[in-house]
């Protein structure tokens, strides 16, 4: 069992930055690939970025490349999402997930075993 807790969300003006954190507990963090997803009102959960268990492999939704950066610190059981040049369309609840997959960072929500409760990000124009 893995428990995940996101933090770092909030309100920011367009063009600003936020850094989200996801802290894991309950199992060996480095066993899991990790990912960030987001869900806006009345929309499906969508892939943002993922990272494999070593942190050496990262994957991004194409439109977010260059603005968002995913990273992890296995010694701190923590994953991060640095979000720069934020836009109003980035407004959503951001979720972190953990997947028991070796080598890759999955992009489909169905491949994730555990989820956090989410953190709200609101970007005003």
C-alpha angles and dihedrals in degrees: 000000000000126000117204128195124187125203140165100070123131146117122314137164121248110279093030131115139237133183117212123201131199117196119197129203138170102050141034104297095204091062091072138073109222135210146182122223132173136206126198122197112290092002133106122256108271134200118256107167142326138199132200125238096270095044091236095107122060133174130192140190101257097240092054098052112120094022102058128049125191122202140158139208109205092189089061096037087234138129124196139202116199109199119192134177090022120201131202089251088063088070108121145105108281119214131190122212138190123216129191092225125128121222102357139072106229121224100196119086091217090067093062121096101193136031137191124228094256137242125239120239117190121184117190125203 
